[in-house]
Amino acid sequence: MVEEFESAFADFCGAKHAVAISSGTDALRFAIMACGVQPGDVVVTVPHTFIATTEAISQAGSVPEFVDIEEDTYNISVEKLQVFLEEQCEWNRSGKLVSRRSGRRVTAVVPVHLYGQMADMDPILELAHRYDLTVIEDACQAHGAEYFSAKLNRWVKAGSMGQAAAFSFYPGKNLGACGEAGAVTTNDLRVAEKIMVLRDHGQTKKYYHDVEGYNGRLDAIQAGLLHTKLAHLEDWNSKRRDRAAVYNRLLAENEALRLPYEPSWSRAVYHLYVIRTSQRDELIVHLKKEAIGTGIHYPVPLHLQKAYASLKYSPRDFPVSALVASEIISLPMFPQLTEDQQVRVSEEIRAFTSKLPTKRAEGEENFFEHAEQTA
Ligand SMILES: Cc1ncc(COP(=O)(O)O)c(C=O)c1O
């Protein structure tokens, strides 16, 4: 059942191989290890992601360093990645790229396809090629998301562009198991083979261990369930896209909100539908009173988490991630969401935002305050 699911999932992603793993976190960890990242190397990623991204980097023996995100897509900023490589790294005497911050070799970048939308992969791969970096996609939220590669002149799916990619099948994901599950996809047979060894205690043959590995196999029962659900994934993703279009229409007029942005090269699968408002916390309280559940993905960027205090980053280091974390709110999103439910959500949001002072009114207030002071 595991092999059948692996083959079907590789086909779905347009990748040559898929290796099923017991979680997305371990899928990413094994992918990093199998792609040749050495202990102590720097792996570049974003602070605006779930901590599993950096846990996998650290647990592979490498060290995360961050690059800020784009303000509209919430994915890694290509421009900032370029600045990081040009200005915060240097080539050492042996011709290896080294981070000025830590003095460590920089060998890989992990773009995260956040909320179900792919990062801008063409220029990322181009930069990686120029700086001799391996690209490993964190596709844990992006099963079926598509990207128009101008280089390949076609739409391609998440999990088919990097040296390897990690997926999570945590129950709440677009393709969710009935428990923990994950997979790595890759077009490189050697990477796939290394991961198969790593996930199964380092053995190539029962009780013959070439290396020390991990207990990272996927249960057959989860593979069977995932294979059955995989047949519905296109349909569920397309329903999520329809639901996102409905929210976009219902919320378009509301000036207090910033809606998700989908560039022309992206077909997102809306694992989450995330909007922004400066009154986020108050809006959550209002919606909760009306029995509408919401989420924050994620409230504290990784560079400001206690777990990473030793990396000594400051809030100003990644201002976009810090700002976005204070304003985002994830609205209800799943394929079976009905238009009536979405109307109710949008009406409650309007009821809340209509009580906020408009920009013009705020300006008027300031004007009067100023006039009073002058008087
Ligand atoms: C961006 C991202 N990376 C990695 C993971 C880790 O996946 P898992 O929970 O299956 O270990 C997740 C899952 O939530 C995720 O959202």
Ligand as a Chemical Component Dictionary entry (heavy atoms), coordinates in Angstrom:
data_LIG
# 
_chem_comp.id                   LIG 
_chem_comp.type                 NON-POLYMER 
_chem_comp.pdbx_formal_charge   0 
_chem_comp.three_letter_code    LIG 
# 
loop_
_chem_comp_atom.comp_id 
_chem_comp_atom.atom_id 
_chem_comp_atom.alt_atom_id 
_chem_comp_atom.type_symbol 
_chem_comp_atom.charge 
_chem_comp_atom.model_Cartn_x 
_chem_comp_atom.model_Cartn_y 
_chem_comp_atom.model_Cartn_z 
_chem_comp_atom.pdbx_ordinal 
LIG C1 C1 C 0 5.235 24.835 6.480  1  
LIG C2 C2 C 0 5.271 23.520 7.219  2  
LIG N1 N1 N 0 6.413 22.825 7.262  3  
LIG C3 C3 C 0 6.500 21.655 7.886  4  
LIG C4 C4 C 0 5.401 21.084 8.517  5  
LIG C5 C5 C 0 5.573 19.798 9.267  6  
LIG O1 O1 O 0 4.690 18.781 8.940  7  
LIG P1 P1 P 0 4.201 17.716 10.013 8  
LIG O2 O2 O 0 3.266 18.378 10.953 9  
LIG O3 O3 O 0 3.546 16.651 9.183  10 
LIG O4 O4 O 0 5.415 17.188 10.699 11 
LIG C6 C6 C 0 4.182 21.744 8.484  12 
LIG C7 C7 C 0 2.992 21.153 9.127  13 
LIG O5 O5 O 0 2.222 21.716 9.772  14 
LIG C8 C8 C 0 4.108 23.004 7.831  15 
LIG O6 O6 O 0 2.966 23.703 7.800  16 
# 
loop_
_chem_comp_bond.comp_id 
_chem_comp_bond.atom_id_1 
_chem_comp_bond.atom_id_2 
_chem_comp_bond.value_order 
_chem_comp_bond.pdbx_ordinal 
LIG C1 C2 SING 1  
LIG C2 N1 SING 2  
LIG C2 C8 DOUB 3  
LIG N1 C3 DOUB 4  
LIG C3 C4 SING 5  
LIG C4 C5 SING 6  
LIG C4 C6 DOUB 7  
LIG C5 O1 SING 8  
LIG O1 P1 SING 9  
LIG P1 O2 DOUB 10 
LIG P1 O3 SING 11 
LIG P1 O4 SING 12 
LIG C6 C7 SING 13 
LIG C6 C8 SING 14 
LIG C7 O5 DOUB 15 
LIG C8 O6 SING 16 
# 
